[in-house]
Amino acid sequence: MSVTAIYPGSFDPPTHGHLDLIRRSSRLFDKLVVAILRNDAKQPLFSMDERRVMLEECTRDIANVEIGYFQGLLVEYAARRGARVLIRGIRAVSDYEYELQMTSMNRHLQPDIETVFLMASEQYSFISSRLVKDVFRLGGDISGLVPPTVEAELKSKITQELPKS
């Protein structure tokens, strides 16, 4: 039986932490859908299409990875895609508390869909998209936190954001 898993997130922008979880998950399941969340309550730096292109570029060497989009309930998207597993990354104990609540609600809504927690690799456990953007905006070095193509996209996007003097 073929097992499809979904790894959801905003990926604004994709980091080496995200890519580590994608690579590790892709070895565990027959198909991995990296699902970009469309959340109108947030103001992402990158558009859905820009995030999709970055993820496609970063995962082009992983044959069983597909990039998708979703809005609304993750478990409904997973059911429509025929996925039986949700992948969630855990960086710290604080992540676990939040993820436990989400997992319990997801199980209530779709009892046939399981959640698998993967611990962040130690070298990526402190990385978040928000932190990467903040450090970059303040002129900090983000090499090693995101792929070079993502860093170039950040530079282009942040430069466009800056007010002209």
Buried (B, 14 or more C-beta within 10 A) or exposed (E): EEBBBBBBBBBBBBBBBBBBBBBBBBEEBEBBBBBBBBEEEEEBBBEBEBBBBBBEEBBEEBEBBBBBEBEEEBBBBBBEBEBBBBBBBBBEEEBBEEBBEBBEEBBEEBEEBBBBBBBBBEEBBEBBBEBBBEBBEEEEEBEEBBBEBBBEBBEEBBEEEEEEE
